[in-house]
Amino acid sequence: MSEPSPAPGTPVTDGAIASADRGPGDDRFARLTHFGGFDWASTEHQFVAVDPRGQIALSLRFANDAQGWAVFREKVAVLPCLGVAIETCCGPAVERLVDAGLAVYPMNPKAAERYRDRKAPSGAKDDALDAWSFADALRTDGHGWRPLLAQDPLTTELRLLCRDEVKLIEQRTALVNQLRAALCEYYPAALDAFDDWTSEGPWRFVLAFPDPQALAAAGKRKWEKFLHAHKLYRPQTADKRMAAFAGALTFASPNPAVTRAKSLLAVTLAKQLCLLESQLEEYRRRVVRLFTDHPDHDCFGSLPGAGAKIAPRLLAELGANRAVFGTAEALQNYAGTSPVTRQSGRSRVVVLRRACNKALRATVHLWADHSRRACVWAEAYYQKKRADGMNHTAALRCLGQRWVKILWKMWQTRKPYDEALHTRNQTAHGSWVIRLLPNAPAPTA
C-alpha cells in the first residue's frame, strides 16, 4: 500500500510533532475507554477493540455496505469512548468513522508494519491480527499521536479539487508523451514545428492535418490560416514552421501502413487531450472561485511567486484549522522540507524526508522555484546554496524550508506577506540571508 496523502483532516506523522508540541488530541486521548484497530478493504473490514488492560472487548468482521456499517455502529455504541487506529488517513472508511463520532488516529504504513511485526515476529499475517496490533498500538503509544482534525467544507472541497487537478495534469502529460511518440514514427515535421505540446494548438494541428500527406495537400494559405485562427502565428517562429510544413514529406515514414495506423492513434490522443483540457479549465474555474471565497485568500494570495495555481494548493494542504500544526517545525516536517538525521556512534547521515505529505512537498518545491523570480532574498539564498555545492533540487528544498517557516507564521497570525516587515525582522535578528542582498541594511544592535 502506498503512503496516503491526508484528507479530510490533516494528521502529522514521523516526528512531525515534537514531544513538547502536543495538541487538542491529548485531552481526547485521556478520555478514551477503548482502543480500536481498523483493517480496511474494498469489500469488507476487520475491527478489533481492546480495553485499557489490552483485553479484546470486541472483534467484528463486516461487509463494506450499508447493512455492514449499520452493524458496526450498533456494536461500537456500547463502548463509551472509542478511538480507532487505521492504516490510512483518507477514503470512505475514514469518512464513515469520523461521521460516527469516533476519534480517528491515522497510522503511517511503515509504522503499522512495525507494530504488526512486534505482535507476530514469525511473519504471520491476517486481517484480525492487523486490527489487533493497531488497537494495542493505539492503547500503548497513542498518547503521542495526533487524531484527524476535521476541516471545514470549503477547505475540504478545495483540497480535493486541487489534488484531482494535479492528477489530471499528470494524465495530460502521459497522453502528450504518447502523442509525441506516435508522431515521431510517422510525422516528424509536426514535432519540428511546435515546441510546447502541453498547449491545445499543436493538438488542433494534428486534428486538422493528421498526416504529412494531408498537410502537403492543404498548401501554404491554409497553413497560415490555421496558425492565425488558433493564435499560433508569431513573426519569430513563422518562417521555421512554414519550412517544417513545406518539408513534411521529406522525412515522413516511407511505409503507408505505419502512417495510416499511427495517424489514427495520434488523432485519438489529440481528441482526448482537447477534452481533458476543457475539463481542466473547469477545474481551474472552480478552484479560483473557492480560493477567492476562502477566508485565508489574502494570506496565501500574497505569497511571492505562488500565483493563481500554487497559492490555492498551499492553502488546501495546510487547511484552515490552526490547531493542526503547533510549530513551524511540525509543518516543515509534514511538508518534507526538513531532512532526517540518522546517527549511530561515529556515523551520521542526513537524508531526504520521505514520510511526509507528497502533494504539499511537490507544491512547496514549485513555489520555492517560482519565488526566486519574485523575491530578491529568495534568489540570493538559492544562489548561496548553489555556490556551497548543492544541486538545484537540494537548494530549492532548503529555500522551501525557509519559506515554510515564514508561511507558518503568516498562517497562524492570518496576515499577508510583507516584504518590508520580513526584511526588518531578519535584520533585527541578524539573519545571514539579509547580508547576501545588495545594499543590505546594517544589523541593529
C-alpha positions in Angstrom: 0.0 0.0 0.0 1.4 3.4 -0.9 1.7 6.1 1.7 -1.5 8.1 1.6 -2.0 11.8 1.5 -4.0 13.3 4.3 -7.7 14.1 4.0 -10.2 15.0 5.2 -8.2 16.1 8.3 -4.5 16.6 8.5 -2.6 14.1 10.6 1.0 14.6 11.4 3.3 11.6 11.5 7.0 10.6 11.5 8.2 13.0 14.1 6.3 16.0 12.7 5.1 16.9 16.1 7.9 17.3 18.7 7.3 15.8 22.2 6.7 19.3 23.6 4.2 20.2 20.9 1.0 18.4 21.9 -2.4 19.5 20.8 -6.1 19.1 21.3 -5.7 15.4 20.8 -4.1 14.9 24.2 -7.3 15.6 26.2 -9.4 13.5 23.9 -7.0 10.5 24.2 -7.1 10.8 28.0 -10.9 10.3 27.9 -10.7 7.1 25.8 -12.0 4.0 27.4 -11.5 1.6 24.5 -8.9 1.4 21.7 -9.8 0.1 18.3 -7.9 -1.1 15.3 -9.4 -1.0 11.8 -8.1 -3.1 8.9 -10.0 -1.8 5.9 -10.5 -3.3 2.4 -12.7 -2.7 -0.6 -15.3 -5.4 0.2 -15.2 -6.0 3.9 -13.5 -4.6 7.1 -12.0 -6.2 10.2 -12.3 -4.3 13.5 -10.9 -5.2 16.9 -11.3 -3.1 20.1 -9.3 -3.6 23.4 -9.9 -2.2 26.9 -7.2 -0.3 28.8 -5.7 -3.6 30.0 -5.3 -4.9 26.5 -8.1 -7.4 26.7 -10.2 -7.8 23.5 -13.6 -6.3 24.0 -14.9 -6.6 20.5 -13.9 -8.4 17.3 -16.0 -7.8 14.3 -15.8 -8.5 10.6 -18.4 -6.8 8.5 -19.2 -6.1 4.8 -18.5 -2.7 3.3 -22.1 -1.8 2.6 -25.0 0.0 4.3 -26.0 -3.0 6.4 -22.4 -3.8 7.5 -21.8 -0.3 8.6 -25.1 -0.2 10.5 -24.0 -3.4 12.4 -20.6 -1.7 13.1 -22.3 1.4 14.6 -24.6 -0.7 16.7 -21.7 -2.8 18.1 -19.4 0.1 18.9 -22.3 2.1 20.5 -21.8 0.1 23.7 -18.2 1.2 24.0 -18.3 4.5 26.0 -15.4 6.4 24.4 -13.6 4.8 21.5 -10.6 5.7 19.5 -9.7 4.0 16.2 -6.3 3.5 14.6 -6.3 2.9 10.9 -3.6 2.5 8.3 -4.7 5.4 6.1 -5.9 8.9 6.5 -8.4 9.3 3.7 -11.1 7.5 1.8 -14.6 6.3 2.5 -13.7 4.2 5.6 -12.1 7.2 7.3 -15.1 9.4 6.4 -17.6 7.0 7.9 -15.5 6.6 11.1 -15.4 10.3 11.5 -19.1 10.6 10.8 -19.7 8.0 13.5 -18.2 10.5 16.0 -15.1 8.3 16.7 -11.6 9.7 17.4 -9.6 8.5 14.3 -5.8 8.1 14.6 -4.1 7.5 11.2 -1.0 5.4 11.1 1.9 5.6 8.8 2.1 2.4 6.8 5.7 1.8 7.8 4.8 2.3 11.5 1.8 0.0 11.0 4.1 -2.7 9.6 6.5 -2.4 12.6 3.6 -2.8 15.1 2.4 -5.8 13.1 5.9 -7.4 13.3 6.0 -6.7 17.0 2.9 -8.8 17.5 3.9 -11.6 15.1 7.8 -11.9 14.7 7.2 -15.1 12.7 5.8 -13.0 9.8 2.2 -14.4 10.2 -0.4 -12.0 8.8 -4.2 -11.9 8.7 -6.8 -9.1 9.0 -7.7 -9.9 12.6 -4.0 -9.8 13.6 -3.6 -6.5 11.8 -6.6 -4.9 13.5 -5.5 -6.2 16.9 -1.9 -4.9 16.6 -3.2 -1.5 15.5 -5.6 -1.4 18.5 -2.9 -2.3 21.0 -0.5 0.2 19.4 -3.0 2.9 20.0 -3.5 1.8 23.6 0.2 1.8 24.4 1.6 4.6 22.2 -1.5 6.7 21.2 -0.8 9.4 23.8 1.9 10.7 21.3 -0.4 10.5 18.3 -2.5 13.2 16.7 -6.1 12.5 15.8 -7.6 13.6 12.5 -8.9 17.2 12.8 -11.8 17.9 10.6 -11.6 20.7 8.0 -14.4 23.0 7.0 -16.4 22.0 3.8 -14.9 24.9 1.8 -11.3 23.8 2.5 -12.1 20.1 2.0 -13.6 20.8 -1.4 -10.7 23.0 -2.4 -8.2 20.3 -1.3 -9.9 17.6 -3.3 -10.2 19.8 -6.4 -6.6 20.8 -6.3 -5.4 17.2 -5.9 -7.6 15.9 -8.6 -6.4 18.7 -10.9 -2.9 17.6 -10.4 -3.8 14.0 -11.2 -5.5 15.2 -14.4 -2.4 17.2 -15.3 -0.3 14.0 -14.8 -2.7 12.2 -17.2 -2.3 15.0 -19.7 1.5 14.6 -19.5 1.2 10.9 -20.2 -1.1 11.5 -23.2 1.3 14.2 -24.6 4.2 11.7 -24.3 2.2 9.1 -26.2 1.2 11.6 -28.9 4.8 12.7 -29.4 6.0 9.1 -29.6 3.3 8.4 -32.3 4.3 11.4 -34.3 7.9 10.5 -34.1 7.2 7.3 -36.0 5.5 8.9 -39.0 5.2 12.7 -38.7 8.5 14.4 -37.6 7.5 17.7 -39.2 4.8 18.2 -36.6 7.3 17.8 -33.8 9.7 20.2 -35.5 7.0 22.8 -35.9 5.9 23.1 -32.3 7.9 23.1 -29.1 5.1 23.3 -26.4 2.9 20.2 -26.7 1.1 20.9 -23.4 -1.0 23.6 -25.1 -4.0 23.0 -27.3 -2.7 24.5 -30.5 -0.4 21.5 -31.5 -3.3 19.1 -30.8 -5.6 21.0 -33.0 -2.9 20.9 -35.7 -2.9 17.1 -35.6 -6.7 17.1 -35.9 -6.6 19.5 -38.9 -3.6 17.8 -40.7 -3.4 14.2 -39.3 -0.6 13.1 -41.6 2.2 14.6 -43.8 0.2 14.0 -47.0 -2.8 15.9 -45.7 -0.5 18.8 -44.6 1.2 18.9 -48.0 -2.1 18.9 -49.9 -3.5 21.8 -47.8 -1.0 24.3 -49.0 0.6 27.4 -47.6 -2.5 29.5 -47.4 -4.3 27.0 -45.2 -1.3 26.7 -43.1 -1.2 30.4 -42.4 -5.0 30.5 -41.8 -4.7 27.7 -39.2 -1.9 29.5 -37.3 -3.8 32.8 -37.3 -7.1 31.1 -36.3 -5.5 29.3 -33.3 -3.4 32.3 -32.3 -0.2 30.4 -33.1 1.3 32.9 -35.6 4.5 34.5 -34.3 6.8 36.5 -36.5 9.8 34.9 -34.8 8.6 31.4 -35.5 6.6 31.7 -38.6 9.4 31.0 -41.1 10.6 28.0 -39.1 7.1 26.5 -39.1 6.4 27.2 -42.7 9.7 25.5 -43.6 8.8 22.5 -41.5 5.4 22.3 -43.1 6.9 22.5 -46.6 9.3 19.7 -45.9 6.7 17.4 -44.2 7.1 14.7 -46.9 10.8 14.8 -47.0 11.4 12.9 -43.8 8.0 11.2 -43.3 7.5 7.5 -42.8 8.1 5.6 -46.1 5.6 2.9 -45.0 2.0 3.8 -45.8 0.7 1.2 -43.3 2.6 2.9 -40.5 1.2 6.2 -41.4 -2.4 5.0 -41.5 -2.1 3.2 -38.2 -0.2 5.9 -36.3 -2.2 8.8 -37.7 -5.3 7.2 -36.2 -3.6 6.9 -32.8 -2.4 10.5 -33.0 -5.9 11.8 -33.8 -7.4 9.7 -31.0 -4.8 11.1 -28.5 -5.3 14.6 -29.7 -9.1 14.4 -29.2 -8.6 13.0 -25.7 -6.2 15.9 -24.9 -8.6 18.5 -26.1 -11.4 17.0 -24.0 -9.1 16.7 -21.0 -8.0 20.3 -21.3 -11.6 21.6 -21.4 -12.2 19.7 -18.1 -9.0 21.1 -16.6 -10.3 24.6 -17.4 -13.5 23.8 -15.5 -11.4 22.7 -12.5 -9.4 25.9 -12.6 -12.5 28.0 -12.6 -13.9 26.2 -9.6 -10.6 26.3 -7.8 -10.3 30.1 -8.4 -13.9 30.6 -7.2 -13.3 28.6 -4.0 -10.0 30.2 -3.3 -11.4 33.7 -3.8 -14.2 32.9 -1.3 -11.9 31.4 1.3 -11.1 33.5 4.4 -7.4 32.9 4.0 -7.3 34.1 0.4 -5.4 37.3 1.2 -2.8 35.5 3.3 -1.9 32.9 0.7 -2.5 35.1 -2.3 0.2 37.4 -1.1 3.0 34.8 -1.3 5.7 35.8 -3.8 5.7 33.5 -6.8 2.7 31.4 -5.7 0.3 32.8 -8.3 -3.1 31.6 -9.2 -2.2 27.9 -9.3 0.2 27.3 -6.4 -1.5 29.5 -3.8 -4.7 27.5 -3.7 -2.8 24.3 -3.4 -0.8 25.6 -0.5 -4.0 26.7 1.3 -5.7 23.5 0.6 -2.9 21.3 2.0 -2.5 23.5 5.2 -6.2 23.8 5.7 -8.0 26.3 8.0 -7.6 24.6 11.4 -4.6 26.2 13.1 -4.5 23.6 15.8 -3.1 21.0 13.3 0.4 22.5 13.3 1.5 23.8 16.7 5.0 24.8 15.5 6.8 25.7 12.3 8.9 22.6 12.7 5.8 20.4 12.6 4.8 22.0 9.3 8.3 21.7 7.9 8.4 18.0 8.7 4.9 17.5 7.3 5.9 19.3 4.1 9.1 17.1 3.7 11.5 20.1 3.5 13.3 19.3 6.8 15.9 16.5 6.5 16.1 13.3 8.5 19.3 12.6 10.5 20.5 9.1 11.2 23.2 8.9 13.7 24.9 6.0 15.5 28.3 6.2 17.1 30.6 8.0 14.6 28.2 7.6 11.7 26.0 10.5 10.9 23.9 10.6 7.7 21.4 13.3 6.7 18.8 12.2 4.1 15.7 13.4 2.4 12.5 13.1 4.5 10.1 10.7 2.7 7.4 10.2 5.3 5.5 13.4 4.5 2.6 14.9 2.5 3.8 14.3 -1.0 1.3 16.7 -2.5 2.5 19.5 -0.2 6.1 18.7 -0.8 5.7 19.0 -4.6 3.8 22.2 -4.2 6.4 23.8 -1.9 9.1 22.8 -4.4 7.3 24.5 -7.2 6.6 27.6 -5.1 10.3 27.9 -4.0 11.4 27.8 -7.6 8.9 30.5 -8.7 9.6 32.6 -5.7 13.2 33.2 -6.9 11.8 35.4 -9.7 9.6 37.4 -7.4 11.7 37.8 -4.3 15.3 39.1 -4.2 16.3 37.4 -0.9 15.0 34.1 -2.2 17.2 34.2 -5.3 20.2 35.3 -3.2 19.6 32.4 -0.8 19.3 29.9 -3.6 22.5 31.2 -5.3 24.3 30.9 -2.0 23.3 27.3 -1.6 24.3 26.5 -5.2 27.7 28.2 -4.5 28.1 25.9 -1.5 27.9 22.9 -3.8 24.2 21.9 -3.6 22.4 20.8 -6.7 19.3 22.6 -7.9 16.8 20.3 -6.1 18.6 20.4 -2.8 18.9 24.2 -2.9 15.2 24.6 -3.6 14.5 22.2 -0.7 16.5 24.5 1.6 14.7 27.5 0.3 11.4 25.8 0.7 12.3 25.0 4.3 12.8 28.7 5.0 9.6 29.7 3.1 7.5 27.2 5.1 8.7 28.7 8.4 7.5 32.1 7.1 4.3 30.6 5.8 3.5 29.0 9.2 3.9 32.4 11.0 1.7 34.1 8.4 -0.9 31.3 8.6 -1.0 31.5 12.4 -1.3 35.3 12.5 -3.6 35.4 9.5 -1.6 38.2 8.0 -0.4 38.5 4.3 3.2 38.5 3.4 5.0 41.9 3.9 8.5 42.1 2.3 9.4 45.2 4.3 8.3 43.6 7.6 10.2 40.4 6.8 13.4 42.4 6.0 13.1 44.4 9.2 12.6 41.2 11.3 15.5 39.5 9.6 17.8 42.5 10.1 16.8 42.7 13.8 17.7 39.1 14.3 21.0 39.4 12.4 20.0 36.9 9.6 22.9 36.0 7.3 20.4 35.9 4.4 19.9 39.6 4.6 23.6 40.2 4.4 23.6 38.5 1.0 21.4 41.2 -0.6 22.8 44.2 -2.5 22.6 47.3 -0.3 21.8 45.2 2.7 20.9 47.2 5.8 23.4 47.2 8.7 22.3 44.9 11.6 20.9 46.7 14.6 22.5 46.4 18.0 
